[in-house]
Amino acid sequence: MKTSMRKVVINTDQAPAPSGAYTQALTAGPFVFVSGQIPLDAQGRMAPGDILDQTVQVINNIKAILNAADCSLKDVVKVTVFLADLADFPEFNRVYAEFFPTHPPARTTIQAAGLPRGAAIEMDAIAVKKG
């Protein structure tokens, strides 16, 4: 017997609107898949500042999207991080650890050239809904 998981689009005005053919997030079964977020505010303006400020903005965007899906950062099980310059890793990691202080999610971090809009960081996330 074939079963299908219903996909539900997650959208919030508390994070930047998608600028292409993707959604902020989708749920499928118990999973929430958050699309890659760059350091744009909810109005679509690039966050000023260095990797520290940009990391905070990106994680706050993910938090807002997860909130719209009735989840929180505590529900995140996997994160992928793209840094424009891997030399930013120590500063990024320090801020990241503040948002995930205990039992942080599995993570992959790579250097990626040419992030959208000249961002220093892009990050996506997968969370599991409670229940």
C-alpha positions in Angstrom: 0.0 0.0 0.0 1.4 3.4 -0.9 0.9 6.3 1.5 1.6 9.9 0.8 2.7 12.6 3.1 0.8 15.8 2.8 3.0 18.9 2.2 2.0 22.1 4.0 3.5 25.4 3.1 4.8 27.5 6.0 4.8 31.3 5.5 5.3 34.2 7.9 5.8 37.9 7.5 8.3 37.8 10.4 11.0 36.6 8.0 12.0 37.7 4.5 9.7 36.6 1.7 11.1 34.1 -0.8 12.9 35.8 -3.7 12.5 32.8 -6.1 10.7 29.6 -6.7 10.8 28.2 -3.2 8.8 28.5 0.1 10.1 29.7 3.5 9.4 26.2 4.7 7.4 23.0 4.1 6.1 20.4 6.5 5.9 16.8 5.5 4.8 14.4 8.1 6.6 15.3 11.4 9.4 17.2 9.6 9.7 20.9 8.9 12.2 21.8 6.1 13.3 25.5 6.3 14.7 26.9 3.1 18.1 28.5 3.1 18.1 31.9 4.9 20.5 34.7 4.3 20.8 37.8 6.6 17.8 39.7 5.3 15.3 41.3 7.7 11.6 40.7 7.3 11.4 43.7 4.9 14.1 42.1 2.6 16.9 44.4 3.6 20.4 43.0 4.2 21.4 43.1 7.8 24.3 45.5 8.3 27.4 44.3 10.1 29.9 41.4 10.2 29.5 37.6 10.4 28.2 37.9 14.0 25.4 40.3 13.1 24.6 38.3 10.0 24.5 35.0 11.9 22.1 36.4 14.4 19.8 37.6 11.6 19.8 34.3 9.8 19.0 32.3 13.0 16.3 34.8 14.0 14.8 34.2 10.5 14.8 30.5 11.0 13.3 31.0 14.5 10.5 33.0 13.1 9.7 30.5 10.4 9.8 27.6 12.9 7.5 29.5 15.1 5.0 29.8 12.2 5.2 25.9 12.1 4.6 25.6 15.9 8.3 24.7 16.4 11.3 26.2 18.0 15.1 26.0 17.7 15.0 23.1 20.2 13.2 21.0 17.6 16.0 21.4 15.0 17.7 18.1 14.2 19.9 19.2 11.2 21.4 22.4 10.0 23.5 23.1 6.9 25.6 26.3 7.0 27.3 27.9 4.0 29.9 30.5 4.8 31.4 32.8 2.1 34.7 32.6 4.0 35.6 29.7 6.3 37.8 32.1 8.2 34.6 33.4 9.7 33.9 30.0 11.3 35.1 30.7 14.8 33.0 33.9 15.1 30.0 32.2 13.5 30.4 29.1 15.8 30.4 31.3 18.9 27.1 33.0 18.0 25.6 29.7 16.8 26.4 28.0 20.2 24.5 30.8 22.0 21.3 29.7 20.1 22.0 26.0 20.5 23.6 25.8 24.0 22.8 22.1 24.8 22.4 19.2 22.5 23.0 21.1 19.3 21.6 19.7 16.0 23.7 17.7 13.6 25.5 20.2 11.3 27.4 20.5 8.1 29.4 23.7 7.5 31.1 24.4 4.2 32.6 27.4 2.4 30.5 28.4 -0.6 31.4 31.1 -3.1 28.9 33.5 -4.4 26.1 33.4 -1.8 23.0 35.4 -2.7 23.2 39.2 -2.4 26.8 39.0 -1.2 25.8 37.5 2.1 28.5 36.1 4.4 26.3 33.2 5.5 23.3 31.1 4.4 21.7 28.4 6.6 18.9 25.9 6.3 17.3 23.7 8.9 15.3 20.6 9.4 13.1 20.3 12.5 10.9 17.6 13.9 7.4 18.6 15.2 6.4 17.5 18.6 3.7 14.9 19.0 
